[in-house]
Amino acid sequence: MGVRTHLRTEAIVLRRTDHGESDWIVTLFTRDFGKIKGIAKGARRSRRRFANTLDDFCCLNLIFSQRGRGSLVFLESSDIVEHFGEIRLCVEKTALASYLVELLDAFTPEGKPNRELYETLRGFLILLNAGAPMGNLARFYEIRLLAACGYDPALDRCARCGTTMASAPSLVFHAAEGGVLCPACLPAGPPGLPLSQGAAKTLLLAKRLPIPRLVSLSLTPQTARETEEILGVFVNHLLGRELLSLQVLRQIRQFSIDTSRKNK
């Protein structure tokens, strides 16, 4: 039997599943240890020990232990840092928060610390809880997550030859190439996606601004469409699939649009 090591950290719940008759398996992204997966013994039978702290996208102070180098840790206790109650009062906000955590989950391996990525997720959940524009948040989160994970798309230079594109009248984005391409590097075959300089510069600025200041950064209807398309295609290219939470979010938004039109 190995010695059990007890550790403390702040964490955000990514997902949880039932295990046996009384336990939960919980996946969390921690500030100090990256993504971990742990078992909360008896959590389904008695809610006192983890009262409301293991809900999806809840931020908590966590004490956990592990024996040796096994992947499954033991969740000992936790207390709430932020439950994000305003998010949970709105179906669309809840769906967007679910997308934020699923996107991070999809891009991260277990046991690889990334403080920047943790602070990004926490900062965006705080903004969403405070009522920041949801469409803008999704795009700004995607570009910052990609950068923090090492998949930063080239938006101001050619992804192939490195030629600066800051003064080009228009841009063409190719997901398979990792960003925009100059005219000399454009491949034969399927065309890329058009991207305006305004949209590219907004995304570049969104990477640099402190997260609380992103509420002052806006997208026009055109740049919103462009950034949603290129980042959606790029994320799907990297993951090889579309996330379920994004499909749910899209359906909720379409339902809201249809309902609004019927009520006019």
N, C-alpha and C positions, 0 to 999 in steps of 0.2 A: 504494500500500500504506500503510495507516495504521500508526501506532506502536502496538506491543503494550504494554499496561499490565499489570503484575504486581500482584496483590492477595492479601492474606492474611486469613483469617477462620476462625472455628469454624463447623461446619455439621453438619447431620443429613441422612442420605440418605433421600429420600422414595420413590424408585423408580429402576429402571434397566432399559434395554432393549438388546438386541443391535443393533449397527450394522455392516453389512458383515461381513467375515470375522474381524476382530480387535478391533473397537472396542466401547465401550459409550457409550450416551447416558444420562447420569445427571441426575436432577432432585434438587436439594438445597435445604433451607431454611437460610439462613445467618444468623448473628447480626447481621451488619453490613449486608448487602445484600438481605435478603429472599430470595425464591425465585429460583434461577438454574437454567439447564439447560446442561450442558456435555458435551463429548466427551472421553472418556478413550482416547486413541489407543493401540492395541496392548494394551489391558488384558486382553483375552480370550486373547491369545497368550502373554503373559508376565505372570504374577501378581505378580512381585517388586515392580514399581513401585508398585502399589496394593494390596499384600498384605492382603486381608480388610478393607480400609478402606471399600470401596464396597458392602458388604452392606447390605441394607435396614435402616433405622432405626439404623445405626451413627453415632456421634458422632465427628467427626474434626477435626483441624486441616488446613486446606486452603490450598494455593497455586494460584491460577488466573490466567489472563490473558485479556484480550479486546482485540480490535482494532476500534476504532470503537464504534458503538452496536448492533452485531449482537446478536441474542438468544442465540446459542450461544457459550459461552465454552470455553476450552481448560483442562482440568484438568491441571496440571503435576505436582503431588505431594501426598501426604497422609500423615498418621500418626494412629493411633487415639488418641482421648481416652477413649472408652468403647464397648466392643463389646456390652455388655448380654448377657453369656453366660448368666445365669440365665433371662432371657426365652426364649432360644433352646432351652433344655432342656425347655420346656413348650409343647405345641401350642396350648393356649388362650391363654397369655400372648403367644405369637408372633402369633396371630390378633388379639388386642386391640391389640398394638403396631402391627400393620398397619392397623387401623382408625384409630388415633390419627394416623398419618402420612397416610393417605388423606383423612381429614377435613380436616386442615390443607391438604393439596394442593388439595382441591376448593374451598376458600374463599379461596385466595390467588392474586392475579395475580403474574406475574413482575416482579422489579425493584422491589418496594415494601417497604422495610425495616420491620420490626416486631419490635423487641427483646423486647417483652412476649410476643409469640406464640412466639418462639424459646425463651425461658426457660420458658414454659409447657410446650411439648412436651418439652424436655429434662428438666424437673423431674418430669413424669409418667412418663417412661421410667425415671428413676432410682427412683421409688416402685414401679413395676411390677417392676423388676429386684430390688428389695429385698423383695418379697413382700407388698405392700399389697393389700387386698381388691379384686378385679378389677371386680366389679359397681359398687361405689362410685366407683372411679376413672373409669370410662367416663362416668358422669353428671357428675361434678365437672369432668372435662376438657371435656365438651361445653359446659357453661355458661360456663366461663372462655374457651374459644375463641370462642364467640359474642360475648362481651363485648369481647374483644380485636379482633375483626373488625368491630365496629360493629353487630352484630345482637342486642344485649342484650335479651332478652324482658322485658316489664314484668310483674313478679310481685308488687309491693307497691302498685301504683297502677293505675287503669284505663288501658288502652292508648289509649282514645279521649279521655276527658275529663280524665284526670289525677287523679281522685278517689282518695284514699288507701284502700287495701283492707286495711291492716294489722289492723283489728279486725273485718273481715267474717267471719261464721261459716263460710262456704265460698266457694270461688273457681271461676270457669269460665274455662278457657283456650281462646282462639281463635287458631290459628296465623296465619290470614290477617290478623288484626288486630294481631299482634305481641305478644300477651300476654293477661293476664286482663282481663275487662270487668266493670264494675259492673252491677247489675240494670237501671238506666236505659238503658244502652248496648247491652244484649244484642240482637243482630239476630234478625230472623225467619229461619226456615229451619233448617238442620241445627244441632243443639245442639253446644256446645263440649265440652271434656273437663273432668271434675271434677278439682280440685286442692285438697288440704287445705292449711290454713295451715302445718302442720308440714312438708310437703314444700316449700312455697314458701320458708319461712324457712331450711330446710336449704340449698337452692340459693343463696339470697342470702348466707348465711354462707360457703358454699364459694367464692364469688367473692372474699371479703375476706381469708380466712385465708392466711397464707404456705403455699406448697405442701407443705413437709415436715410441717406440722401437720394436713394433711387426713386423715392416718391415724387421728386421734382423732375424726373426724366420721363418724357412722354413719347408715345408712338402715334404717328398719324395713321388713319385707316389703311393707307397704302403700305407704309413701312411695317405696320402690324401684320398685314397679310404676307408680305415678303419674308419677314423674319420667322413667322410661324411655319411657312412652307420650307425654307431652307434648313432651319434647325430641326424640324420634324423629320425631313428626309435624311439629314445627317445622323441624327440619333438612331433612327431605324436602321440605317446602313451599318452603324457601329455595333448595334445590338443584334441585328438580324431579325428583328421582330418589332411590332408595335405593342406598347405596354397596355395592359387591360385597363388600368386606371385612366389612361388618356382616352380610350374609347368611351368609358363611362362619363368622363368629364365632357366630352364632345356631345354625347347624347343629352346630358342635362342642359347644356347651353342651348342646343337646338330646340329642346322642349320649351325652354324659357322664351326663346324667340317666337316660336309658334303660338304660345299662349298669349304673349304680348300683342301679336298681330290680331288674334281672334277677339281680344278685348277692346280693340280700337273701334 
